[in-house]
Amino acid sequence: MASVTVLRKVRRLALAGLLLGATAAFAQHGGGGMGGGGGMGRPQGGMMGGRGRGMGDMGIGNHAMDVPTHPTGPQLGLAGRWWDERSSIKSLGLRKDQKQKMDEIFNSSKGTLLNSLDNLQREEDKLSSMSQKDRQDENKVMAAMQRVEEARAELAREIIHMQVQIRQQLDPDQLNKLDAAIANQH
């Protein structure tokens, strides 16, 4: 029983990394997951480059997995708490009040994000624990999959909402610099 609990925790952390990484990839052109590591001007690092950084100090994992991307829309997803990275602060010229407001937005979003993640995990657990008989019933499987996809979409909406609120704290010049850094990674 203890190993099942540990396995579920590991699955939950991996799923969290995947889902939180997916939102960065969700709205970007082309491949890859979320970035992390070095500065904005460094390859595979900074605000958007590279792989391997989750949602900062949310306590639900620090690695984003590679996920398929949707080829439409600008990239909104920012790697973790990018506004705390020295290179981002310097490159964008972030002010203390902007960083503070971004922290407030991030912290106020945690509860909702974790609730959405828990809901997704519950729906995925229900799907994976369907009886053999129920897995033979296409209607039941499709209904369970629909609930999983709805929960995943809700989590993505919550993350994108937070990301847009964080972007709204930037001045037009800072947004241009941020978008240029995002474009340079492709």
RAKA-V778098 format. One record per residue. N is the residue number from 1. RES is the residue in three letters. PHI is phi as a letter, one per 20 degrees, with the letter a starting at -180 (NA if undefined). Layout:
# RAKA-V778098
((N/RES/PHI) (N/RES/PHI))
This chain:
# RAKA-V778098
((1/MET/NA) (2/ALA/f) (3/SER/f) (4/VAL/f) (5/THR/f) (6/VAL/f) (7/LEU/f) (8/ARG/f) (9/LYS/f) (10/VAL/f) (11/ARG/g) (12/ARG/f) (13/LEU/f) (14/ALA/f) (15/LEU/f) (16/ALA/g) (17/GLY/f) (18/LEU/f) (19/LEU/f) (20/LEU/f) (21/GLY/f) (22/ALA/f) (23/THR/f) (24/ALA/f) (25/ALA/f) (26/PHE/g) (27/ALA/d) (28/GLN/d) (29/HIS/e) (30/GLY/n) (31/GLY/e) (32/GLY/o) (33/GLY/d) (34/MET/e) (35/GLY/e) (36/GLY/r) (37/GLY/n) (38/GLY/f) (39/GLY/e) (40/MET/g) (41/GLY/e) (42/ARG/e) (43/PRO/f) (44/GLN/l) (45/GLY/b) (46/GLY/m) (47/MET/f) (48/MET/c) (49/GLY/f) (50/GLY/m) (51/ARG/c) (52/GLY/o) (53/ARG/c) (54/GLY/e) (55/MET/e) (56/GLY/m) (57/ASP/e) (58/MET/f) (59/GLY/m) (60/ILE/c) (61/GLY/o) (62/ASN/c) (63/HIS/c) (64/ALA/e) (65/MET/e) (66/ASP/f) (67/VAL/c) (68/PRO/f) (69/THR/d) (70/HIS/d) (71/PRO/e) (72/THR/c) (73/GLY/n) (74/PRO/f) (75/GLN/f) (76/LEU/d) (77/GLY/f) (78/LEU/d) (79/ALA/f) (80/GLY/l) (81/ARG/e) (82/TRP/g) (83/TRP/f) (84/ASP/e) (85/GLU/f) (86/ARG/g) (87/SER/f) (88/SER/f) (89/ILE/g) (90/LYS/f) (91/SER/f) (92/LEU/e) (93/GLY/m) (94/LEU/f) (95/ARG/e) (96/LYS/g) (97/ASP/f) (98/GLN/f) (99/LYS/g) (100/GLN/f) (101/LYS/f) (102/MET/f) (103/ASP/f) (104/GLU/f) (105/ILE/f) (106/PHE/g) (107/ASN/f) (108/SER/f) (109/SER/e) (110/LYS/g) (111/GLY/g) (112/THR/f) (113/LEU/f) (114/LEU/f) (115/ASN/f) (116/SER/f) (117/LEU/f) (118/ASP/f) (119/ASN/f) (120/LEU/f) (121/GLN/f) (122/ARG/f) (123/GLU/f) (124/GLU/f) (125/ASP/f) (126/LYS/f) (127/LEU/f) (128/SER/f) (129/SER/d) (130/MET/f) (131/SER/f) (132/GLN/g) (133/LYS/f) (134/ASP/f) (135/ARG/f) (136/GLN/e) (137/ASP/e) (138/GLU/g) (139/ASN/f) (140/LYS/f) (141/VAL/f) (142/MET/f) (143/ALA/f) (144/ALA/f) (145/MET/f) (146/GLN/f) (147/ARG/f) (148/VAL/f) (149/GLU/f) (150/GLU/f) (151/ALA/f) (152/ARG/f) (153/ALA/f) (154/GLU/f) (155/LEU/f) (156/ALA/f) (157/ARG/f) (158/GLU/f) (159/ILE/f) (160/ILE/f) (161/HIS/g) (162/MET/f) (163/GLN/f) (164/VAL/f) (165/GLN/f) (166/ILE/f) (167/ARG/f) (168/GLN/f) (169/GLN/e) (170/LEU/e) (171/ASP/f) (172/PRO/g) (173/ASP/f) (174/GLN/f) (175/LEU/f) (176/ASN/f) (177/LYS/f) (178/LEU/f) (179/ASP/f) (180/ALA/f) (181/ALA/f) (182/ILE/f) (183/ALA/f) (184/ASN/f) (185/GLN/e) (186/HIS/e))
